[in-house]
């Protein structure tokens, strides 16, 4: 199993959310900051973005499979309950998907924001993440675990694979929400509105139809 090189500090206060942002994302800014402001203890891993590696974050230097194994360990050790909340953004969602695929199950519920779900051509170039064929095959042959999973994605997200997302929704318990005319960086208020209905103690009566009318402020 991959060694993250450091132990996570797990708070005793609940609730807690396990969050893996996209490449270069941080746990204490953007969505992470929003979740903390709502009173949640935030736990997770950060993936390196372009540029020099952060020597204070050994997880970022691990191989793809080692990162998957560390996330598996985190989930099994600290979030293996029906009430567990897991959020993945972009490539962070891709890592979580592989971790759950290899585990074969997950008892909590997940939210994927602008998820990477496989290989895709972007601006004339092929983006092919590690083991993309493995995830694609698992979704197509319906061997991906039937977990509770909601997906939020923009209709203009260049990483969005509609066919794959639709098949994944058919396997899992949850829904896929496609936000018209938004890209990979989702509108700040779009995400906040989704959190209002997804997080257990922050439920509101705001309709999902209001998402299309929100202002252009974005999370990275």
Long-range contacts (C-beta under 8 A, 24 or more apart in sequence): 1-66, 1-69, 1-70, 1-72, 1-73, 2-62, 2-63, 2-65, 2-66, 2-67, 2-68, 2-69, 2-70, 3-58, 3-62, 3-66, 3-70, 4-45, 4-58, 4-59, 4-62, 4-70, 5-58, 5-59, 5-61, 6-58, 6-59, 8-43, 8-74, 8-78, 9-43, 10-43, 10-78, 11-41, 11-43, 13-41, 14-41, 15-40, 15-41, 15-83, 15-85, 15-200, 15-201, 16-40, 16-41, 16-42, 16-43, 16-78, 16-79, 16-85, 17-41, 17-42, 17-43, 17-44, 17-85, 17-86, 17-87, 18-43, 18-44, 18-74, 18-75, 18-78, 18-79, 18-84, 18-85, 18-86, 18-87, 19-43, 19-44, 19-86, 19-87, 19-88, 19-89, 19-92, 20-44, 20-45, 20-46, 20-47, 20-71, 20-87, 20-88, 20-89, 20-92, 20-93, 20-95, 20-96, 21-46, 21-47, 21-89, 21-90, 21-92, 21-220, 22-47, 22-89, 22-90, 22-91, 22-92, 22-114, 22-220, 23-47, 23-48, 23-49, 23-50, 23-90, 23-91, 24-48, 24-49, 24-50, 24-220, 25-49, 25-89, 25-90, 25-92, 25-220, 29-220, 30-219, 30-220, 31-87, 31-89, 31-113, 31-191, 31-219, 34-191, 34-192, 34-195, 34-219, 35-87, 35-195, 38-195, 38-199, 38-202, 40-85, 40-199, 43-74, 43-78, 44-74, 44-92, 45-70, 45-71, 45-74, 45-92, 47-91, 47-92, 47-95, 64-95, 64-129, 64-130, 64-131, 65-130, 65-131, 67-95, 68-95, 68-98, 68-99, 68-102, 69-99, 71-95, 71-96, 71-99, 72-99, 72-102, 72-103, 75-99, 75-100, 75-103, 75-106, 76-103, 79-108, 80-106, 80-107, 80-108, 81-107, 81-108, 82-107, 82-108, 83-108, 83-200, 84-108, 84-109, 85-109, 85-111, 85-199, 85-200, 86-110, 86-111, 87-111, 87-112, 87-113, 88-112, 88-113, 88-115, 89-113, 89-114, 89-115, 89-219, 90-114, 90-115, 90-116, 90-159, 90-184, 91-116, 91-129, 93-117, 94-129, 94-135, 97-135, 97-144, 98-131, 98-134, 98-135, 100-145, 100-147, 101-134, 101-135, 101-138, 101-144, 101-145, 103-145, 104-145, 105-145, 105-147, 106-145, 106-147, 108-148, 109-147, 109-148, 109-149, 109-150, 109-174, 110-147, 110-148, 110-149, 110-150, 110-174, 111-149, 111-150, 111-151, 111-152, 111-194, 111-198, 112-149, 112-150, 112-151, 112-152, 113-152, 113-153, 113-186, 113-191, 113-194, 113-219, 114-152, 114-153, 114-154, 114-157, 114-159, 114-160, 114-184, 114-185, 114-186, 115-151, 115-153, 115-159, 115-165, 116-159, 117-159, 117-161, 117-164, 117-165, 117-168, 118-161, 118-164, 120-158, 120-159, 120-160, 120-161, 122-158, 122-159, 123-158, 127-159, 136-164, 139-164, 139-167, 139-168, 139-171, 140-167, 142-167, 142-170, 142-171, 144-168, 144-171, 144-172, 145-172, 146-171, 146-172, 146-173, 147-172, 147-173, 148-172, 148-173, 148-174, 149-173, 149-174, 150-174, 150-175, 150-176, 150-177, 150-194, 150-198, 151-175, 151-176, 151-177, 152-177, 152-179, 152-186, 152-190, 152-191, 152-194, 153-177, 153-178, 153-179, 153-186, 154-178, 154-179, 154-181, 154-182, 154-183, 154-184, 154-186, 155-179, 155-180, 155-181, 155-182, 156-181, 156-182, 156-183, 157-182, 157-183, 157-184, 158-183, 158-184, 159-184, 177-208, 177-211, 179-211, 179-212, 180-212, 181-212, 185-218, 185-219, 185-220, 186-218, 186-219, 187-211, 187-214, 187-215, 187-216, 187-217, 187-218, 188-214, 188-215, 188-217, 188-218, 188-219, 189-214, 189-215, 189-217, 190-214, 191-219
